Amino acid sequence: MARRLPRTGLAAWISWFALLAALLPPLVAIPALLATHRNFVADRQAQSLTSAARLLVERINRGLAVQWRDHEALAALVARHGVGGHFPAILDASLALNDRLAWVGVAAPDGRVILGSHRVLEGADVSAQPWFRAGLAGRYAGDVHEAASLRRMLPPRPDGEPFRLIAYASPLRGPDGRLIGVLASHLDWNWIRDLVLGAPLPAGTEAILLAAHGQILAGPPGLDPQPLERLLAAATVEAPRYAEIAWADGRVYAAVALAVGGAADAPSFGWTLVLRQPLEGAFLLHATLRAVLGPLVLAALAILLIGLFLAQLLANRLRWLAEAALAMAEARLDRPVPQMRVVREMAILSEALARLDRHENAPAAIREHEEAR
C-alpha cells in the first residue's frame, strides 16, 4: 500500500517561511524603534530646553544681583556717613553710570522724598507707594509696574511706550542706628524684557517670563497664559518642570519652566521663565525617520516577492525531480529525468537520477533488442 504524501509542498513551506522571516521582524521592531526614538528625542529636547532655560535664568539672576548689590552699597554708605555731604552727588553718579537705573532716592519715615537723583521727586509724598510701605519693614522687590509718580519727570522713551519699572527698597539707618527712611532703586524694566526676548535660544524656541500671579511679563504677543498654570505650580530653581502642552493655536509645545531666583540674599520677584518649542520642530528627525521607514518597508516587500518567486522556481524544479524519481520507482517511462543546470546541487541530483535511470533500463533494452532479432 502506497504511503500517503503530504499535501503541503516545498514551495508552500518556503513561501511561508520567507513571509514570516521578512515581515515578522519589521512588524515587531518598527513600532518599538519609533517609540524608543520618540522617547529619546523627547528626553533630548527636555535636556536642551532645560539647559537653555538655566543659562537664561542665570543671566537674569546675574543682572538682578548686580543691581541689588549696587542698592545695598548705597545703603551701606548711608549707614556710615548719613545722607548729607557728597551723598546727593553719589546718587547722580549712580544714575549716570547705570543705564538700567531710572531713579534712585531716599524717602523720610513720613513718606516725603528728601533726596532724589537729579533732584527728581524731591519733596513729593510717596507714603502711599507700595515700595515705601514695604521698605519701612524690610527689604522689598516690587514687580513690574508703570512709572506712576515718575511718568511726568522721566524723558520719553524712543519707542513711545510708557516707562515700566521694577523696584528695590530697603530701610535706611544712619551711623547711630536711627531709621532715616527708605532707600528706593527703580530699574527700567525693558532691559529684562530685552534680555528675555533677545536671548540666543534653540531654533523655534520662544521665551516667556511670568509674574508670580501668572501674568505674562514678556513673551510672544497675544499668548494665552492659562496652559502654563500647571507648570507654574511645580517649577523651582532646583527642579525645572517639563511638560507637553496644547495651546489655543492648535499646536502642541514642549515647555520647560524654571523659577528666577535673583541674588542669593536679595528679595525675589517670584518670576518664572518658560521656554517652549513646537513638538513638530523637535520631532522633525522622528518624522523623517517615519518617512524613510515607508520606502524601506516597500523595499522589504519587493525583496520578499522576489524571494517568493525564486522559492517557487526552485520548488518547481525540485518537484520535477521528485516526480521523475517517483516514476522510476514505479517503472514508468512517462517522466523522463529533467536536466538541471541552474543550481549546482540540483544539477548533481539530476545527473544522479539520469544515471540511475539508464542503469535500470539497460537490461530491458538488451532484451528488446534480442527479441527483435
ZAGUTOR-723354 format. One record per residue (C-alpha): residue number from 1; x, y, z. Coordinates in steps of 0.25 Angstrom, whole numbers, plus 5000, padded with zeros to 4 digits. Example, Ala and Ser with C-alpha at 12.3 -4.5 7.8 and 13.67 -1.06 7.14 Angstrom:
ZAGUTOR-723354
+-----+------+-------+------+
:   i : east : north :   up :
+-----+------+-------+------+
:   1 : 5049 :  4982 : 5031 :
:   2 : 5055 :  4996 : 5029 :
+-----+------+-------+------+
//
This chain:
ZAGUTOR-723354
+-----+------+-------+------+
:   i : east : north :   up :
+-----+------+-------+------+
:   1 : 5000 :  5000 : 5000 :
:   2 : 5006 :  5013 : 4996 :
:   3 : 5008 :  5023 : 5007 :
:   4 : 5000 :  5036 : 5007 :
:   5 : 5008 :  5048 : 5002 :
:   6 : 5007 :  5061 : 5010 :
:   7 : 4998 :  5072 : 5003 :
:   8 : 5007 :  5083 : 5006 :
:   9 : 5019 :  5085 : 4997 :
:  10 : 5033 :  5090 : 4998 :
:  11 : 5028 :  5103 : 4991 :
:  12 : 5018 :  5106 : 5001 :
:  13 : 5027 :  5103 : 5013 :
:  14 : 5038 :  5112 : 5007 :
:  15 : 5028 :  5123 : 5004 :
:  16 : 5022 :  5123 : 5018 :
:  17 : 5036 :  5123 : 5024 :
:  18 : 5040 :  5135 : 5015 :
:  19 : 5028 :  5143 : 5018 :
:  20 : 5030 :  5141 : 5033 :
:  21 : 5044 :  5144 : 5032 :
:  22 : 5042 :  5156 : 5024 :
:  23 : 5030 :  5163 : 5031 :
:  24 : 5031 :  5158 : 5046 :
:  25 : 5044 :  5165 : 5050 :
:  26 : 5040 :  5179 : 5044 :
:  27 : 5025 :  5178 : 5049 :
:  28 : 5031 :  5176 : 5063 :
:  29 : 5043 :  5185 : 5062 :
:  30 : 5038 :  5197 : 5055 :
:  31 : 5027 :  5201 : 5066 :
:  32 : 5038 :  5198 : 5077 :
:  33 : 5048 :  5206 : 5069 :
:  34 : 5039 :  5218 : 5067 :
:  35 : 5034 :  5218 : 5081 :
:  36 : 5049 :  5217 : 5086 :
:  37 : 5053 :  5228 : 5077 :
:  38 : 5042 :  5237 : 5081 :
:  39 : 5045 :  5236 : 5096 :
:  40 : 5060 :  5238 : 5092 :
:  41 : 5056 :  5251 : 5085 :
:  42 : 5047 :  5256 : 5096 :
:  43 : 5058 :  5254 : 5106 :
:  44 : 5068 :  5261 : 5098 :
:  45 : 5058 :  5272 : 5095 :
:  46 : 5055 :  5274 : 5110 :
:  47 : 5070 :  5274 : 5113 :
:  48 : 5072 :  5284 : 5102 :
:  49 : 5061 :  5293 : 5107 :
:  50 : 5065 :  5292 : 5122 :
:  51 : 5080 :  5295 : 5118 :
:  52 : 5075 :  5308 : 5111 :
:  53 : 5066 :  5312 : 5122 :
:  54 : 5077 :  5310 : 5132 :
:  55 : 5086 :  5319 : 5124 :
:  56 : 5076 :  5330 : 5122 :
:  57 : 5071 :  5330 : 5137 :
:  58 : 5086 :  5331 : 5141 :
:  59 : 5088 :  5343 : 5132 :
:  60 : 5075 :  5349 : 5138 :
:  61 : 5079 :  5346 : 5152 :
:  62 : 5093 :  5351 : 5150 :
:  63 : 5087 :  5364 : 5145 :
:  64 : 5078 :  5366 : 5157 :
:  65 : 5089 :  5362 : 5166 :
:  66 : 5098 :  5373 : 5161 :
:  67 : 5086 :  5383 : 5163 :
:  68 : 5083 :  5378 : 5177 :
:  69 : 5098 :  5379 : 5181 :
:  70 : 5098 :  5394 : 5176 :
:  71 : 5086 :  5397 : 5184 :
:  72 : 5092 :  5390 : 5197 :
:  73 : 5105 :  5398 : 5194 :
:  74 : 5097 :  5411 : 5195 :
:  75 : 5090 :  5407 : 5208 :
:  76 : 5104 :  5403 : 5214 :
:  77 : 5109 :  5417 : 5210 :
:  78 : 5097 :  5424 : 5217 :
:  79 : 5099 :  5415 : 5230 :
:  80 : 5114 :  5420 : 5230 :
:  81 : 5112 :  5435 : 5226 :
:  82 : 5098 :  5438 : 5226 :
:  83 : 5090 :  5445 : 5215 :
:  84 : 5098 :  5458 : 5215 :
:  85 : 5111 :  5462 : 5209 :
:  86 : 5114 :  5456 : 5196 :
:  87 : 5103 :  5446 : 5196 :
:  88 : 5094 :  5454 : 5186 :
:  89 : 5105 :  5454 : 5176 :
:  90 : 5107 :  5439 : 5178 :
:  91 : 5092 :  5437 : 5175 :
:  92 : 5094 :  5445 : 5162 :
:  93 : 5107 :  5437 : 5159 :
:  94 : 5100 :  5424 : 5161 :
:  95 : 5089 :  5428 : 5151 :
:  96 : 5099 :  5433 : 5141 :
:  97 : 5108 :  5420 : 5142 :
:  98 : 5096 :  5410 : 5141 :
:  99 : 5087 :  5411 : 5129 :
: 100 : 5078 :  5401 : 5135 :
: 101 : 5074 :  5410 : 5147 :
: 102 : 5063 :  5420 : 5144 :
: 103 : 5063 :  5427 : 5158 :
: 104 : 5069 :  5425 : 5172 :
: 105 : 5065 :  5433 : 5184 :
: 106 : 5062 :  5434 : 5199 :
: 107 : 5049 :  5436 : 5206 :
: 108 : 5048 :  5440 : 5220 :
: 109 : 5040 :  5432 : 5230 :
: 110 : 5028 :  5441 : 5228 :
: 111 : 5028 :  5438 : 5213 :
: 112 : 5034 :  5451 : 5208 :
: 113 : 5045 :  5449 : 5197 :
: 114 : 5057 :  5456 : 5203 :
: 115 : 5067 :  5452 : 5193 :
: 116 : 5065 :  5448 : 5178 :
: 117 : 5075 :  5446 : 5167 :
: 118 : 5076 :  5459 : 5158 :
: 119 : 5066 :  5465 : 5169 :
: 120 : 5054 :  5457 : 5163 :
: 121 : 5042 :  5455 : 5172 :
: 122 : 5049 :  5463 : 5184 :
: 123 : 5038 :  5468 : 5193 :
: 124 : 5028 :  5458 : 5187 :
: 125 : 5019 :  5450 : 5196 :
: 126 : 5021 :  5435 : 5194 :
: 127 : 5015 :  5430 : 5206 :
: 128 : 5004 :  5422 : 5198 :
: 129 : 5014 :  5415 : 5189 :
: 130 : 5016 :  5400 : 5192 :
: 131 : 5031 :  5401 : 5191 :
: 132 : 5031 :  5411 : 5202 :
: 133 : 5022 :  5404 : 5212 :
: 134 : 5029 :  5391 : 5209 :
: 135 : 5043 :  5397 : 5210 :
: 136 : 5040 :  5402 : 5224 :
: 137 : 5038 :  5388 : 5229 :
: 138 : 5050 :  5381 : 5222 :
: 139 : 5056 :  5378 : 5208 :
: 140 : 5046 :  5379 : 5197 :
: 141 : 5045 :  5375 : 5182 :
: 142 : 5034 :  5381 : 5174 :
: 143 : 5029 :  5374 : 5162 :
: 144 : 5027 :  5381 : 5148 :
: 145 : 5018 :  5394 : 5149 :
: 146 : 5016 :  5406 : 5141 :
: 147 : 5024 :  5419 : 5146 :
: 148 : 5012 :  5426 : 5152 :
: 149 : 5019 :  5436 : 5160 :
: 150 : 5031 :  5437 : 5151 :
: 151 : 5024 :  5437 : 5138 :
: 152 : 5024 :  5452 : 5136 :
: 153 : 5038 :  5454 : 5141 :
: 154 : 5045 :  5443 : 5132 :
: 155 : 5049 :  5446 : 5118 :
: 156 : 5040 :  5439 : 5108 :
: 157 : 5044 :  5426 : 5102 :
: 158 : 5049 :  5426 : 5088 :
: 159 : 5038 :  5415 : 5084 :
: 160 : 5027 :  5423 : 5091 :
: 161 : 5024 :  5412 : 5101 :
: 162 : 5021 :  5416 : 5115 :
: 163 : 5032 :  5414 : 5125 :
: 164 : 5031 :  5401 : 5133 :
: 165 : 5039 :  5399 : 5145 :
: 166 : 5043 :  5389 : 5156 :
: 167 : 5047 :  5394 : 5169 :
: 168 : 5057 :  5390 : 5181 :
: 169 : 5054 :  5397 : 5194 :
: 170 : 5061 :  5395 : 5208 :
: 171 : 5060 :  5402 : 5221 :
: 172 : 5072 :  5412 : 5223 :
: 173 : 5079 :  5414 : 5237 :
: 174 : 5089 :  5425 : 5240 :
: 175 : 5102 :  5423 : 5247 :
: 176 : 5095 :  5424 : 5260 :
: 177 : 5085 :  5413 : 5256 :
: 178 : 5073 :  5422 : 5255 :
: 179 : 5063 :  5420 : 5244 :
: 180 : 5066 :  5431 : 5234 :
: 181 : 5056 :  5426 : 5223 :
: 182 : 5055 :  5417 : 5211 :
: 183 : 5065 :  5415 : 5200 :
: 184 : 5058 :  5412 : 5187 :
: 185 : 5064 :  5408 : 5174 :
: 186 : 5055 :  5408 : 5161 :
: 187 : 5060 :  5400 : 5150 :
: 188 : 5056 :  5401 : 5135 :
: 189 : 5048 :  5388 : 5132 :
: 190 : 5052 :  5388 : 5118 :
: 191 : 5066 :  5383 : 5120 :
: 192 : 5060 :  5370 : 5126 :
: 193 : 5050 :  5369 : 5115 :
: 194 : 5060 :  5371 : 5104 :
: 195 : 5069 :  5361 : 5111 :
: 196 : 5058 :  5350 : 5111 :
: 197 : 5053 :  5353 : 5097 :
: 198 : 5067 :  5355 : 5091 :
: 199 : 5073 :  5342 : 5097 :
: 200 : 5080 :  5333 : 5087 :
: 201 : 5071 :  5320 : 5088 :
: 202 : 5070 :  5307 : 5080 :
: 203 : 5063 :  5309 : 5067 :
: 204 : 5048 :  5311 : 5068 :
: 205 : 5049 :  5313 : 5083 :
: 206 : 5041 :  5324 : 5090 :
: 207 : 5044 :  5330 : 5104 :
: 208 : 5032 :  5335 : 5113 :
: 209 : 5034 :  5342 : 5126 :
: 210 : 5023 :  5341 : 5136 :
: 211 : 5020 :  5349 : 5149 :
: 212 : 5017 :  5342 : 5162 :
: 213 : 5002 :  5343 : 5159 :
: 214 : 5003 :  5337 : 5145 :
: 215 : 5003 :  5350 : 5137 :
: 216 : 5011 :  5349 : 5125 :
: 217 : 5022 :  5360 : 5126 :
: 218 : 5030 :  5357 : 5113 :
: 219 : 5027 :  5347 : 5102 :
: 220 : 5020 :  5345 : 5089 :
: 221 : 5009 :  5355 : 5087 :
: 222 : 4994 :  5350 : 5089 :
: 223 : 4999 :  5338 : 5097 :
: 224 : 4989 :  5331 : 5106 :
: 225 : 4995 :  5328 : 5120 :
: 226 : 4985 :  5318 : 5124 :
: 227 : 4992 :  5306 : 5119 :
: 228 : 5004 :  5310 : 5127 :
: 229 : 4997 :  5308 : 5141 :
: 230 : 5002 :  5294 : 5144 :
: 231 : 5016 :  5298 : 5140 :
: 232 : 5016 :  5310 : 5150 :
: 233 : 5011 :  5301 : 5161 :
: 234 : 5023 :  5292 : 5161 :
: 235 : 5035 :  5300 : 5155 :
: 236 : 5046 :  5303 : 5165 :
: 237 : 5060 :  5308 : 5164 :
: 238 : 5066 :  5294 : 5167 :
: 239 : 5056 :  5285 : 5159 :
: 240 : 5050 :  5291 : 5146 :
: 241 : 5037 :  5285 : 5141 :
: 242 : 5036 :  5279 : 5127 :
: 243 : 5022 :  5277 : 5120 :
: 244 : 5016 :  5276 : 5106 :
: 245 : 5005 :  5286 : 5106 :
: 246 : 4994 :  5289 : 5095 :
: 247 : 4992 :  5304 : 5093 :
: 248 : 4980 :  5311 : 5087 :
: 249 : 4987 :  5312 : 5073 :
: 250 : 4985 :  5297 : 5072 :
: 251 : 4999 :  5293 : 5073 :
: 252 : 5006 :  5285 : 5084 :
: 253 : 5018 :  5290 : 5090 :
: 254 : 5029 :  5285 : 5099 :
: 255 : 5031 :  5294 : 5110 :
: 256 : 5041 :  5296 : 5122 :
: 257 : 5038 :  5305 : 5134 :
: 258 : 5049 :  5310 : 5143 :
: 259 : 5048 :  5319 : 5155 :
: 260 : 5056 :  5332 : 5154 :
: 261 : 5063 :  5333 : 5167 :
: 262 : 5071 :  5346 : 5167 :
: 263 : 5082 :  5349 : 5176 :
: 264 : 5085 :  5339 : 5188 :
: 265 : 5082 :  5350 : 5198 :
: 266 : 5072 :  5358 : 5191 :
: 267 : 5057 :  5358 : 5191 :
: 268 : 5051 :  5351 : 5180 :
: 269 : 5041 :  5356 : 5170 :
: 270 : 5035 :  5342 : 5169 :
: 271 : 5037 :  5341 : 5154 :
: 272 : 5037 :  5328 : 5145 :
: 273 : 5043 :  5327 : 5132 :
: 274 : 5037 :  5317 : 5122 :
: 275 : 5043 :  5312 : 5109 :
: 276 : 5034 :  5306 : 5099 :
: 277 : 5037 :  5299 : 5085 :
: 278 : 5027 :  5293 : 5075 :
: 279 : 5027 :  5278 : 5076 :
: 280 : 5027 :  5277 : 5061 :
: 281 : 5040 :  5284 : 5061 :
: 282 : 5046 :  5276 : 5072 :
: 283 : 5042 :  5263 : 5065 :
: 284 : 5046 :  5267 : 5051 :
: 285 : 5056 :  5255 : 5051 :
: 286 : 5046 :  5246 : 5057 :
: 287 : 5036 :  5250 : 5045 :
: 288 : 5048 :  5248 : 5035 :
: 289 : 5050 :  5234 : 5041 :
: 290 : 5036 :  5230 : 5039 :
: 291 : 5036 :  5236 : 5025 :
: 292 : 5049 :  5227 : 5022 :
: 293 : 5043 :  5215 : 5028 :
: 294 : 5031 :  5214 : 5018 :
: 295 : 5040 :  5213 : 5006 :
: 296 : 5049 :  5203 : 5014 :
: 297 : 5036 :  5194 : 5016 :
: 298 : 5033 :  5195 : 5002 :
: 299 : 5047 :  5191 : 4998 :
: 300 : 5046 :  5179 : 5008 :
: 301 : 5032 :  5175 : 5001 :
: 302 : 5039 :  5175 : 4988 :
: 303 : 5050 :  5167 : 4993 :
: 304 : 5040 :  5157 : 4999 :
: 305 : 5033 :  5156 : 4985 :
: 306 : 5046 :  5153 : 4978 :
: 307 : 5049 :  5143 : 4989 :
: 308 : 5036 :  5136 : 4987 :
: 309 : 5037 :  5136 : 4972 :
: 310 : 5051 :  5129 : 4974 :
: 311 : 5046 :  5120 : 4984 :
: 312 : 5035 :  5116 : 4975 :
: 313 : 5044 :  5114 : 4963 :
: 314 : 5054 :  5105 : 4972 :
: 315 : 5042 :  5097 : 4977 :
: 316 : 5036 :  5094 : 4963 :
: 317 : 5050 :  5089 : 4959 :
: 318 : 5050 :  5080 : 4972 :
: 319 : 5036 :  5075 : 4969 :
: 320 : 5040 :  5071 : 4955 :
: 321 : 5052 :  5063 : 4960 :
: 322 : 5043 :  5057 : 4971 :
: 323 : 5033 :  5053 : 4960 :
: 324 : 5043 :  5047 : 4951 :
: 325 : 5049 :  5039 : 4963 :
: 326 : 5035 :  5034 : 4967 :
: 327 : 5033 :  5030 : 4952 :
: 328 : 5046 :  5022 : 4953 :
: 329 : 5041 :  5015 : 4965 :
: 330 : 5028 :  5011 : 4959 :
: 331 : 5035 :  5007 : 4946 :
: 332 : 5028 :  5017 : 4938 :
: 333 : 5035 :  5024 : 4926 :
: 334 : 5025 :  5036 : 4925 :
: 335 : 5034 :  5045 : 4934 :
: 336 : 5048 :  5046 : 4928 :
: 337 : 5058 :  5052 : 4937 :
: 338 : 5060 :  5067 : 4934 :
: 339 : 5073 :  5073 : 4932 :
: 340 : 5076 :  5084 : 4943 :
: 341 : 5087 :  5094 : 4940 :
: 342 : 5083 :  5106 : 4949 :
: 343 : 5087 :  5101 : 4963 :
: 344 : 5099 :  5092 : 4965 :
: 345 : 5092 :  5083 : 4975 :
: 346 : 5080 :  5081 : 4966 :
: 347 : 5089 :  5078 : 4955 :
: 348 : 5097 :  5067 : 4963 :
: 349 : 5083 :  5061 : 4967 :
: 350 : 5078 :  5062 : 4953 :
: 351 : 5091 :  5055 : 4947 :
: 352 : 5090 :  5044 : 4958 :
: 353 : 5075 :  5041 : 4955 :
: 354 : 5079 :  5041 : 4940 :
: 355 : 5090 :  5031 : 4942 :
: 356 : 5081 :  5022 : 4951 :
: 357 : 5070 :  5022 : 4940 :
: 358 : 5080 :  5018 : 4929 :
: 359 : 5085 :  5007 : 4938 :
: 360 : 5071 :  5001 : 4941 :
: 361 : 5067 :  5002 : 4927 :
: 362 : 5079 :  4996 : 4921 :
: 363 : 5075 :  4981 : 4923 :
: 364 : 5061 :  4984 : 4917 :
: 365 : 5067 :  4990 : 4905 :
: 366 : 5076 :  4978 : 4903 :
: 367 : 5064 :  4968 : 4904 :
: 368 : 5056 :  4976 : 4894 :
: 369 : 5068 :  4976 : 4884 :
: 370 : 5070 :  4961 : 4885 :
: 371 : 5055 :  4959 : 4883 :
: 372 : 5055 :  4968 : 4871 :
: 373 : 5066 :  4959 : 4865 :
+-----+------+-------+------+
//
